[in-house]
Amino acid sequence: AAEVVALTNKSHPTLLYLGTASYDNRTKLQYATVNYSKLGCPIKVLDVSWKDPSESEINLAFDDVDVLLLAGGNTLFAVDRWTKLGLDSKIRTAILERDVVVAGGSAGFISLCNGGHSDSMKPESYKNPVGPLLNPIMDVRNAIDKSWEYIRVPGIGIIDSLCCPHYDTTQNNGVSRAADFSNMMRRHLGEYAIAIDEWAALVIEGDSYHVVSRAGRTGSVDPDGEFAEGSTGVPGVWALSVDSQTGEIERTLLPSEGLTADIIRSPRWIVDDPMVTIARAQNPDDGLTPGEFRFRPDWQPDPYALVLAISAMAGIVFFLWRRSKKTATQSYEQIIVDCPEWEDNAFMTSSQIEE
C-alpha cells in the first residue's frame, strides 16, 4: 500500500475500490483496503457486480479519486460488467487523463491489458458455480472444480500487451501457468506478452518502469538470470514472444528498471479465444447475487435448458479434444511448478501511460 500511495505524491490520497471481479465480496474488500485505511486514505467503494448504478452515482464515485484499486477474481466477468456499464471508459479516462494511479493484482492486472492468461473458467471463481446443480455429491463437485483450463480473456486495452500473472505457479487444475502460457502464446502468435511471478510486481510510471519483488520468496529466475523450472529461483518479470518460424518461446528477463517502450510491444494481430463464449454462458451476468441460485432437492430442470447445458459441455469436450489433437504434434515445453498462490500479485501503473 505504501508503494502505491507514494506514486500519488499525496499524504492521504482518496482510493476507489472496484471489487467487481470478486463480486463485491466484503471480506475481500476489507483485506484489500485495510493497509490503505491504516495510512489514512479515504476509501470509496463502487459495487457493480449485480447492481446498475446511475450515471450520477458512477461520476460521484470517480470524482476526486487518486487511486483505483482493482480486485482479483474473475477477470472476464469484471471486464464484461465494466464494458456494459461504461466503466471501461471511466477507468481509461481516470488513468490516462487525470493522474490517477491504478493498482491491481491478478484480474486487476489482466483487465488493464489487451488480454491475458486467465482462470476465468475455474468453477470456484463463478458467481454461482454450476457444479452443485449437476451433482451435489462433493467428490463429484471437487472433480468438476478441478476440470478447467486457462483461457485468453480480453481486457480494456490500456496496456498494449498480452499478460500472465502468477507466472510461476500451478493452480488446482494441476497445470503450470508458465507451460500453459507458452502454449497460449503459440495459439496467439500476433501478440507479445508480459509475465509476472507470484511474488513480483511491475510498476509503470509514464515512460519508465521498475520491478518490485519480495525478498525471501521463490520465483522463476535462476542465479544466471535464466528461467527456473519449478519456481526454484527468485521472483521476476519476463517479456515473451514467439518465433513464428519455429514456435519457440523467446523469454527475456526484464531489468530491474528501464523504459516502458522497451517492454510494451503492440500486437501484430489479436485472435479471440473461442472458449470465452462458453465461459460467459457458464458464469452469466444474470443480475443475481452470489449464493442466490442454490440447489434444491425438489428442483426439476427445464428440459430445454438441460439440452443446452449438455450441448455446452459436449462443446467443451470437443473443443478440448480438437485442441489436444492440434497441439499434440508440437514440441511444447513441459514445466512442472509447485508454488503457493499469492492472491495479490500486484500491478501498479500511473496515468502517464501512453496508449
N, C-alpha and C positions, 0 to 999 in steps of 0.2 A: 504493500500500500504506500509506503513512504517513497518508493521509487516513482510511482505514478503521480503522487502529489507533487513531487519535485519538478516534474515535467510541466506543471501548470504555472510555475513561478508565483504561486499564491500560498499563503499560510493555511487557509481553510477553504479550499475550493468546494463548490457545490457539485454533488455527484448524482447522476441519474442512473438507476439500476433497471436494466431490461432483463427480466427473468423468463422471457418467452420460451427459450429452449428447454427450460426445466419446469415449464407450465406454472410459472409464478409461485413455485413452492416456497413457503415462508421459512422453512428450516434452512434451505439453501441461500435464501436472501440474507438471513442472519449471519450465516457462515461467511458469505462473500463480502459483507459490508462492515463486519464488526471492527476490523482494524482501521477502516476509514473513520468510523464513529469515534474511536479512541483518539484519532488525530484531530478531532474537532470538525470534521467535514459534515455539512448538512446533507442529508440523504433524501432524494426523491425516488419514488417508485412508480412505474407505469405498467400496469397489468393489462396485457392484451391477448393472453392465451385463448380465452373464450369470450372476453368482453370486447365490444366495439366502441372505444371511447370516441367522443365527438372531436371535431377538428379543434375546437377551442381547448378541450382538455389536453390534447396532444401538444398544441402550441404552448400551453401553460407549463407542461412537464419539461419541454425543451428550453424554455426561457431561462436565461441566466445560468445555464449549466456549464461547468468547466470540465467535467469528466463524465464520459459514458462508460459504464461497466456492463459488459455483455456476458450473460451466464453461459456456462457449459450445458450440454444436454443434447437434444435432438435438433441438429442444425437445419435439416430440411423443413421441419415444422416451423421453426422460428423464421427462416427466410421467407417462406410462403406467407406467413401471417403478416410480416412487415411489408411485403410487397402488396398484399391485399389492402392493407390499411394506409399505404403511402408512407410508412415509417422508413422505408429504404431511402427515400429522397431526403427525409428529415435527418437521418443519420449521416448521409453523404454531405449535406449542407453544413451540418454541425462540425464535421471533421475538416472539410476542405475549405470552408469559408469563415469559420468562427473561432479558430484557435482552440477548439475543444480536443482534449486528449481522450483517446479511446483505449480501453484495456479489456482483454477478454481471454479466457482460457478455453482450449478445445473448440467447441462450437463457436465461441466468441471470436476465435481466430479464423476458422474456416469461413464464417459468414462474411468477413470483410474482403475475402479474396474472390477471384473469378469462380473458384470451386475448390473442393477438397476431398480428401480421403476420409470418409465418414462412416460411423457406426449407426447411422440413422435407420438401418433396418434391424437393429438389435431390439427384440421384442420388449425387453425391460425398459427401453427408452421411449416406448409409446405412451401416449396419454392414458389410454385404456387398452392394455395388451389383449390381444385376441385369443391367446392360448387357453385360458380357463373356459372360454365359451365352447371350444372344440373338445376339450377333455380336461376336467378339473383335477385329475389324479396328478399329484406333484411330480412323480417320476417322469410322466409324460410331459408335464409343463417344463421341467428342467431340461429335457431333451429339446423341446421346442425353443426354449430360451437360448440354447447354445447352437442352434442350427440357423445361422445367419451369415451373410457375407458383407464385406465392406463395399460401399458404392461411392461413385463420384457425385456429389451433390453440388448444386450451384450456390454461389454466394452473391453479394450485391456488387462486387467488382471494384471496390475502392483500391485494393491491392491487385495489380495486374499480373496475377500468378496463380498457379495451382499450388496447393499446400497439403501438408500432412502433419498434424500434431501427434504427440505421444509416439514419436517415430521408433523408439527403441523398445516398445512394449508388445505384449501379446495379451489379448482380451479373452473373455470366456469362450469364444468360439475356437480357441486354440491356434489361431493364425497370427503369425508375426506381421505386424504392421509394415515393417521395413520391406519384407519379402513381398507382401501383397501390394504395397505401393509401387514397387518395381513393375509388377505385372500390370497394374492400373496404368502406369505411365506408358507402357508399351501399347496399350489399347487407346491411349490419348497422345499420340506421337507429336501432335502440334503444340503441346504445352510444355512450359518449363516450370520448375517447382522449387518450393522451399519446404524443408522437413526439419521439425524441431523436436528434440528429445524431451522426454518426460520432465526432466529437471533443468530445462534450459528455457530461455526466453529471448525473443528478438525485439529490440527497441528501435523504432524508426523515428527519427526527428528530421523531417524535411529531406534534405539532400544527403543526410548521413544516417548511419545505423551503428549500433553496438550490440554485442551478445552478452547476456547475463546467464550465469549458471550457478547452481547451488553446490558449495564445497562439500565433499564427503559423500556425494551421491554418484550413482553409476549412470553410464550413458554409452553412446555408440562410437566414441572417439578413443582410439588406442594411443599409446605414448608417441607413436610416429606420425600422428595426425591422420591415420587411415581408419577405415570403417571397422569397428569391433563387433563381431557377431556375439550374440548372447548378452548384450549390454554389459560387457566386461571392461569397458573403458570409462571415460568421464563424459558428462553431458556436453552437447554441442548442437550446432545448426548447420545444415547442409544445403547446397544448391544442387539440383538434379536436372538432368536432361537425358534424352535417349538418342543414341546413334541410329539414325533412320535406316542405315545400310545393314548394320549388324544386329540391331536390337539390344546392344549392350547399354547398361545404365552408366552414365557418366556422373559421378558423385564428387563434389568439391566441398571441402570443409570451409566454412566462412571464417575469415579472420575475425579477431575479437572486435574490430571496428573497421569501418570503411564507408564507401559511397553507396547510396541506395541504388543508383543506376547500375552498379556492378552486380547486383544480386537480383533485381527485379527485371525480368525479360518478358516482353509482350508475347502472347501466343501467336503462332503462325495460323492456327485454326483451333476451334473448340468443337468437340463432339459430345453431345449429351449422352448420359448413361440411361439405357432403356429401363433399367431396374428402378429408376426414380418414380416412374408411373405406378409401379406395384407398391413401392414404399408409401406413396401418398394414399393409396387405397387402403392399406393396412393401418395407417395412422391418420385418419381423416380429420380435417378441420370441421368438426361437426357441431361446435357450439356447446358440447358437453364439458362438464368439469371433470378433473381426474377422479376416477373411482365411481363415477355416476353410472357407468354401464357395467353391471355386475351379473355374475352367473346366478341363475335361479333354477332350483330343481324342477320346477314346473314349466320351465321355458321350452317353447316349441319353435324351432327355426322356420322362417319363411322359406318354402321350397325354392323360390326364385333366387333369394339371397344365398341359400346354401349352394345352388348350382354355380353362382358367381364366385363364391368362396373357393369351391373345389376347382373351378376353372383357373382362378388366380394361382392356386397352389400348383396346379399342373403346369401353368405357365412358368412358374419359378423353377420347377424341376427341369422342364425342357430347356429353359434358358441356361441353367447351370450346366446341364449335360452338354449343350451346344458349345458353351464357353469352354468347358473342360476338353472337349474334342478339338476345339480350335487351338487351344494353348498347349496341348499335350506334346506337340512336336517341337515346341520352343524350349531352349535351354534356359529356363528361368532360374534365378538364384533361389536357393533353399537356405533360409536363415532361421535358426531356432532362437527365440528370445524368451527369457523369463524374468520379468522385471515388475515390481509393484506399480500399480497405477497411481498417478498423481493427478487428481481431478483438475487442479488449477494450473495447468501448463500455460503460462501467461504469454500474452502478446500485447504489446503496447505500441501505439503509433500516435504521432501528433498531427495536427490539422494541416501542416505544411506539405503533406504528401501530394505530389503531382499526379494527376490522372494520366 
